[in-house]
Amino acid sequence: MTEIRQIVLAKRPEGDVTADCFRAETAASPVLADGQILVRTLFLSLDPYMRPRMTELNSYVPAFELGKPLTGGAVGEVVETRNPRFAKGDIVNGLLNWATHTLHDGRGLRKIDATGVPLSAHLGVLGMPSFTAWYGIKHICKPKAGETVFVSAATGAVGQVAGQLAKLAGATVVGCAGDEEKCQWAVREAGYDACFNHRTERDYGAVLDKLCPKGIDADFENAGGRIFHAVFARMNDFGRIAFCGAISEYQDKEPIAGPTKMFTIVQRRLNLQGFIISDHVALMGDFVNEVGGLLKQGKLKARETVIDGLANAPQAFMGLLKGENFGKLVVKV
Ligand SMILES: NC(=O)c1ccc[n+]([C@@H]2O[C@H](COP(=O)([O-])OP(=O)(O)OC[C@H]3O[C@@H](n4cnc5c(N)ncnc54)[C@H](OP(=O)(O)O)[C@@H]3O)[C@@H](O)[C@H]2O)c1
């Protein structure tokens, strides 16, 4: 009999996520109805958007329910099936519970080829974060040779791919990350022209003036807050801002004010576009062809942090919101 271990949302955080927001539980083995499958989780993706889901009740994605398992992108193996679409042993990618096993109707789960790349890559460099980077760079930032592109959270799951794609397009690419090791990796391995440490640098305006002397033509925005305000003030005419996320604001108890002088958008004729990658799934095939091709040619580096054991997921998630991960954060369940 399969006993399910799972982590449920015990309370909604106010400000920083704390350990008591989570509770580990066990659940009895489910009996499958017609059409259902039981999926054993292999890798669980931890992503910043899960923080707003713990509290935001009116967003583009439903909030997690109190007392119910959190859910997230995952790779798993079908271990029982009463659904003709799935066979025992199939490896699938999609939303699963923060649990050792998920009872599922199969909708939204995609079978994947378990050979070729490590399974965790389907959650990172061949998965949602990388797709997000590709979409934001290709369809919003549209960098050209000679332009300057800025990427915040430059070595994160999204940022590391965004920076490399902008570089491959011939742009000068500048980023920021949360420690010296990450900044060095960005320059030495991912090809950034420069990367500054946003935790030790006090004057973001001054460092951007130094590293981006010709201003900024495109911003791939992951951090928001003070970093974004400094970038916004340095955008060039006809600049593009792909507003992907604002991780520096996710734990704020009160919303912070935006950048000063919004008339800049008019003066500089900026295109500031927010986007959610799930609106663009029709382009997934194009992404896989292009980015998969770059990976095969060795033109793309990918860094990940793998945490062992479901029980460590809450701690790892709290760490992600403080920059303790380096690259894509996954839990090996
Ligand atoms: N729009 C979409 O569809 C979509 C899809 C995926 C992700 N996103 C967004 O993209 C952004 C990056 O996501 P990801 O998956 O690549 O996450 P990630 O980089 O794997 O993890 C988050 C990183 O953000 C950085 N960070 C944390 N607190 C910060 C702060 N106060 N100021 C600046 N940086 C901070 C940390 O790196 P450092 O050590 O460098 O600070 C941390 O490692 C997030 O805002 C996320 O919500 C959006």
The ligand as a Gaussian input file, in Angstrom:
#p B3LYP/6-31G(d) Opt

LIG

0 1
 N        6.071000      36.146000     -15.981000
 C        6.236000      34.840000     -15.941000
 O        5.543000      34.068000     -16.603000
 C        7.324000      34.274000     -15.047000
 C        7.721000      32.929000     -15.144000
 C        8.776000      32.487000     -14.330000
 C        9.382000      33.368000     -13.438000
 N        8.938000      34.650000     -13.368000
 C        9.592000      35.624000     -12.490000
 O       10.930000      35.726000     -12.902000
 C       11.748000      36.076000     -11.775000
 C       12.914000      35.091000     -11.651000
 O       12.383000      33.793000     -11.458000
 P       13.339000      32.529000     -11.429000
 O       12.503000      31.339000     -11.642000
 O       14.496000      32.764000     -12.298000
 O       13.827000      32.519000      -9.910000
 P       15.274000      32.149000      -9.355000
 O       16.257000      33.081000      -9.926000
 O       15.506000      30.721000      -9.478000
 O       15.161000      32.503000      -7.807000
 C       14.931000      33.762000      -7.436000
 C       16.217000      34.618000      -7.377000
 O       15.835000      35.968000      -7.244000
 C       16.855000      36.660000      -6.572000
 N       16.307000      37.514000      -5.517000
 C       15.705000      37.123000      -4.387000
 N       15.372000      38.188000      -3.647000
 C       15.771000      39.276000      -4.351000
 C       15.727000      40.668000      -4.097000
 N       15.185000      41.165000      -2.985000
 N       16.234000      41.502000      -5.030000
 C       16.790000      41.011000      -6.150000
 N       16.872000      39.700000      -6.442000
 C       16.366000      38.844000      -5.531000
 C       17.766000      35.638000      -5.923000
 O       19.007000      35.640000      -6.588000
 P       20.171000      36.649000      -6.133000
 O       21.033000      35.918000      -5.185000
 O       20.828000      36.958000      -7.412000
 O       19.541000      37.841000      -5.500000
 C       17.048000      34.317000      -6.148000
 O       17.938000      33.271000      -6.344000
 C       10.835000      36.106000     -10.566000
 O       10.419000      37.425000     -10.332000
 C        9.646000      35.263000     -11.022000
 O        8.470000      35.575000     -10.339000
 C        7.931000      35.110000     -14.152000

